[in-house]
């Protein structure tokens, strides 16, 4: 049965990539690869490795219900899974099952395989969201919108530059996650990392094992030095942060009083207010991303592990990383939907800029006063004029009308000055095109 909140928090391909079925497939994929690697080195008969590979490819032939039932007894699912594999292939071929390995070798390697698959799904949604941001940046390169700093109106910018900022962030986390995935290592060290059960061929077996799974080799086991998990946590946490920032921008711009963007589609109704059209995709992306920092913190907290095998910290990683992959994947899927259907209201944006020229006028006043008062005093004088305007309910232009120390008419802003916004949009689009070509 699908969970009540899965539609929000288990959206996209990442959730499927870390399901219980996916976990079983990954564990079996690892055991099969280890058998083949051992066969390549002549440590087990090729026929035995083939038998193990065949049974690992057909989970339905295994008593997985018993594996689930006994997983807690062993502290992890590998011991009962190994017994099930041995029983399934028979005594003769059981020699190719779990060759020289310890349970953590299998679980850790399965975990990085799951992460690789889930991040592939996450990347697809991030790429689609980035493409949507690129379209917005290109289409609205020069459309003015009021910039806000500290939630207050600041100076004009362009919606194209805002979208280009989203684009750069999404492309940036895609690159970071790709680097993490490319460096994910196999885990193989045996009971205490000495490879003592590998008949003197452990280092070579680890290399062959990594090759079978297309993972990086490792000079030593990383049983308690959890850098690969920390790298995954950091990359996924960064992705969640970028997604949350973009989603929050959409939520704020879609406020009724602002109304500069809206989401397309039929989502967003209210149970009590028929007039509402909530930006549900952006809200859901933000909700999913909000769950990530706590999970990242748990994984970093679990890095402190004792001696050759941790008692508890290692175990805490399995559901935590699974949950982190799921929630970041859901956030990416929702953001893709939000940006793909986003409808900017450029007329509303321009009207907002036109109605808020006081910030530009204040900046021009400070610049005009600086030669006589000095930069600091000029800034203070302009800020005082703004305070007077606010207190009196007048525009800044009306407050300045009686001044004789500056030419107020000359200060009045003309067309909104957005500086080098367009050039930066072009640069972000060029970077995106190179990334897209490189991953095609």
KOLLUM-530673 format. One record per residue (C-alpha): z, y, x; residue number from 1; residue in one letter. Coordinates in steps of 0.5 Angstrom, whole numbers, plus 500, padded with zeros to 3 digits. Each point is the difference from the previous one (the first is absolute). Example, Ala and Ser with C-alpha at 12.3 -4.5 7.8 and 13.67 -1.06 7.14 Angstrom:
<rs>
516_491_525_1_A
498_507_502_2_S
</rs>
This chain:
<rs>
500_500_500_1_X
498_507_503_2_X
506_504_501_3_X
501_506_495_4_X
499_505_506_5_X
495_497_504_6_X
494_504_497_7_X
503_506_503_8_X
504_497_507_9_X
495_494_501_10_X
493_503_499_11_X
495_498_505_12_X
498_495_505_13_X
506_500_504_14_X
505_497_495_15_X
495_494_499_16_X
500_500_508_17_X
507_499_500_18_X
502_495_494_19_X
503_494_501_20_X
494_496_500_21_X
497_504_505_22_X
507_499_504_23_X
498_493_499_24_X
493_500_502_25_X
502_504_507_26_X
505_495_502_27_X
496_494_499_28_X
494_504_504_29_X
505_501_505_30_X
502_493_501_31_X
492_498_499_32_X
498_505_506_33_X
506_497_504_34_X
498_493_499_35_X
493_502_502_36_X
502_504_506_37_X
504_494_503_38_X
494_495_499_39_X
496_505_504_40_X
504_499_506_41_X
501_493_499_42_X
507_500_498_43_X
499_496_493_44_X
494_496_498_45_X
494_504_496_46_X
500_495_494_47_X
508_502_499_48_X
498_507_501_49_X
494_499_495_50_X
505_497_495_51_X
505_505_501_52_X
495_506_499_53_X
497_496_494_54_X
507_500_496_55_X
501_507_502_56_X
494_502_496_57_X
502_497_494_58_X
507_502_498_59_X
500_496_493_60_X
501_494_504_61_X
506_502_503_62_X
507_500_496_63_X
501_507_500_64_X
505_500_495_65_X
505_496_504_66_X
498_505_506_67_X
503_506_496_68_X
506_496_497_69_X
502_498_507_70_X
498_507_504_71_X
507_503_499_72_X
503_494_503_73_X
497_500_506_74_X
500_508_500_75_X
492_501_500_76_X
495_496_497_77_X
497_497_506_78_X
504_493_501_79_X
499_498_493_80_X
493_502_501_81_X
499_496_507_82_X
503_494_496_83_X
495_500_495_84_X
494_501_505_85_X
503_494_504_86_X
500_496_493_87_X
494_502_498_88_X
496_498_506_89_X
504_494_502_90_X
503_497_506_91_X
494_499_504_92_X
498_508_499_93_X
507_503_500_94_X
499_501_507_95_X
496_506_499_96_X
505_503_495_97_X
504_506_503_98_X
498_499_507_99_X
506_503_505_100_X
501_505_495_101_X
506_503_497_102_X
501_502_493_103_X
500_508_502_104_X
493_498_503_105_X
497_498_494_106_X
503_506_495_107_X
499_505_505_108_X
493_498_501_109_X
499_499_493_110_X
503_507_498_111_X
495_504_505_112_X
494_496_497_113_X
503_503_493_114_X
500_507_502_115_X
493_499_503_116_X
498_498_494_117_X
504_505_496_118_X
498_506_504_119_X
493_498_499_120_X
500_501_493_121_X
505_507_501_122_X
494_502_505_123_X
495_499_494_124_X
504_505_495_125_X
501_505_506_126_X
493_500_502_127_X
498_501_492_128_X
505_506_500_129_X
498_503_506_130_X
492_500_498_131_X
503_503_493_132_X
503_505_504_133_X
494_501_504_134_X
496_501_494_135_X
505_506_498_136_X
500_503_506_137_X
493_500_501_138_X
499_503_493_139_X
505_505_500_140_X
499_502_507_141_X
501_507_498_142_X
503_501_493_143_X
506_504_501_144_X
507_498_498_145_X
507_503_501_146_X
504_497_506_147_X
507_499_499_148_X
505_499_505_149_X
507_498_498_150_X
498_500_493_151_X
498_507_500_152_X
493_503_500_153_X
498_502_507_154_X
493_502_502_155_X
493_497_497_156_X
497_494_503_157_X
495_495_497_158_X
501_494_496_159_X
495_497_505_160_X
505_501_506_161_X
505_497_496_162_X
496_494_498_163_X
498_500_508_164_X
507_500_501_165_X
501_494_496_166_X
494_496_503_167_X
503_501_507_168_X
506_497_498_169_X
497_494_497_170_X
495_499_505_171_X
506_501_505_172_X
504_494_497_173_X
494_496_500_174_X
499_500_507_175_X
508_499_502_176_X
500_494_495_177_X
494_497_504_178_X
503_501_506_179_X
506_496_498_180_X
496_495_497_181_X
496_499_506_182_X
506_499_504_183_X
504_495_496_184_X
502_494_504_185_X
501_493_499_186_X
507_497_500_187_X
501_494_504_188_X
506_498_505_189_X
503_494_497_190_X
508_499_499_191_X
502_506_505_192_X
494_503_503_193_X
499_495_506_194_X
494_496_497_195_X
504_494_502_196_X
497_495_495_197_X
493_502_501_198_X
499_495_506_199_X
499_505_505_200_X
494_503_496_201_X
504_505_496_202_X
497_506_503_203_X
493_497_499_204_X
501_498_493_205_X
503_507_498_206_X
493_503_503_207_X
496_495_496_208_X
505_500_494_209_X
498_508_500_210_X
493_499_501_211_X
500_495_494_212_X
503_506_495_213_X
496_506_503_214_X
507_503_502_215_X
502_503_507_216_X
503_495_505_217_X
507_502_503_218_X
503_499_507_219_X
507_498_497_220_X
503_499_493_221_X
502_505_496_222_X
505_497_496_223_X
505_505_500_224_X
496_506_503_225_X
497_502_494_226_X
495_505_502_227_X
494_497_496_228_X
504_501_493_229_X
503_507_502_230_X
492_502_502_231_X
499_497_493_232_X
505_504_497_233_X
499_507_503_234_X
492_499_498_235_X
502_499_493_236_X
505_505_499_237_X
495_505_503_238_X
495_498_495_239_X
505_501_494_240_X
502_506_503_241_X
493_503_500_242_X
499_497_493_243_X
506_503_497_244_X
498_507_503_245_X
493_500_497_246_X
503_497_493_247_X
505_505_500_248_X
495_506_501_249_X
496_497_494_250_X
506_500_496_251_X
502_507_501_252_X
493_502_499_253_X
499_497_494_254_X
506_503_497_255_X
499_504_493_256_X
502_507_503_257_X
495_498_506_258_X
494_496_497_259_X
496_500_506_260_X
498_493_500_261_X
501_494_495_262_X
499_493_500_263_X
494_496_496_264_X
501_494_496_265_X
504_499_494_266_X
506_499_504_267_X
506_505_499_268_X
502_500_493_269_X
507_501_498_270_X
504_496_494_271_X
503_506_498_272_X
495_506_501_273_X
493_499_498_274_X
498_506_504_275_X
501_497_507_276_X
496_497_505_277_X
504_498_506_278_X
497_499_506_279_X
502_493_500_280_X
497_497_506_281_X
502_506_505_282_X
507_499_497_283_X
500_492_501_284_X
497_501_507_285_X
506_504_501_286_X
505_495_497_287_X
497_495_504_288_X
500_504_507_289_X
508_502_498_290_X
502_493_501_291_X
497_499_507_292_X
505_504_504_293_X
506_495_499_294_X
496_494_501_295_X
498_503_507_296_X
507_502_501_297_X
502_493_499_298_X
495_497_505_299_X
502_505_505_300_X
507_498_499_301_X
499_493_501_302_X
497_501_507_303_X
507_499_503_304_X
500_492_501_305_X
504_496_504_306_X
498_495_506_307_X
494_496_499_308_X
501_499_492_309_X
503_505_495_310_X
505_498_495_311_X
498_504_493_312_X
496_506_503_313_X
493_496_501_314_X
501_497_493_315_X
501_506_497_316_X
493_502_502_317_X
496_495_496_318_X
501_503_493_319_X
501_507_503_320_X
493_501_503_321_X
497_496_494_322_X
503_505_496_323_X
497_506_504_324_X
493_497_501_325_X
500_500_492_326_X
503_507_499_327_X
495_503_505_328_X
494_496_497_329_X
502_502_493_330_X
501_508_502_331_X
493_499_503_332_X
497_497_494_333_X
503_506_496_334_X
498_505_504_335_X
493_498_501_336_X
499_500_492_337_X
503_507_500_338_X
496_503_505_339_X
493_496_497_340_X
501_503_493_341_X
503_507_502_342_X
497_506_497_343_X
501_507_503_344_X
500_506_496_345_X
497_505_505_346_X
500_506_495_347_X
508_499_499_348_X
500_500_507_349_X
496_506_501_350_X
504_504_495_351_X
507_498_503_352_X
497_503_507_353_X
498_506_496_354_X
507_501_496_355_X
504_499_507_356_X
497_505_505_357_X
507_503_502_358_X
501_495_505_359_X
493_502_504_360_X
502_508_498_361_X
507_499_504_362_X
497_497_506_363_X
495_505_500_364_X
506_505_500_365_X
504_497_505_366_X
493_500_505_367_X
499_508_498_368_X
507_502_501_369_X
501_496_507_370_X
497_505_505_371_X
505_505_498_372_X
506_496_498_373_X
499_494_504_374_X
499_493_498_375_X
507_498_498_376_X
501_506_496_377_X
494_500_497_378_X
501_493_497_379_X
507_503_497_380_X
497_506_497_381_X
494_496_496_382_X
506_495_498_383_X
504_505_497_384_X
494_503_496_385_X
499_493_498_386_X
507_500_497_387_X
499_506_497_388_X
494_498_496_389_X
504_494_498_390_X
506_504_498_391_X
496_505_496_392_X
495_495_497_393_X
494_504_503_394_X
494_498_504_395_X
501_501_507_396_X
494_504_500_397_X
504_505_495_398_X
506_500_504_399_X
496_502_506_400_X
496_505_497_401_X
504_506_501_402_X
501_499_508_403_X
497_505_505_404_X
501_496_506_405_X
494_495_499_406_X
493_500_496_407_X
502_495_494_408_X
493_500_498_409_X
497_498_507_410_X
506_494_499_411_X
497_498_494_412_X
498_493_501_413_X
492_498_499_414_X
498_493_499_415_X
505_495_502_416_X
500_499_507_417_X
501_492_501_418_X
499_501_508_419_X
497_494_503_420_X
501_495_494_421_X
493_498_500_422_X
499_498_507_423_X
506_496_500_424_X
498_496_493_425_X
493_499_504_426_X
504_497_506_427_X
504_495_496_428_X
494_498_496_429_X
496_499_507_430_X
507_496_502_431_X
499_496_494_432_X
493_498_501_433_X
501_497_507_434_X
506_496_497_435_X
496_498_494_436_X
494_498_505_437_X
505_496_505_438_X
503_496_494_439_X
493_498_497_440_X
</rs>
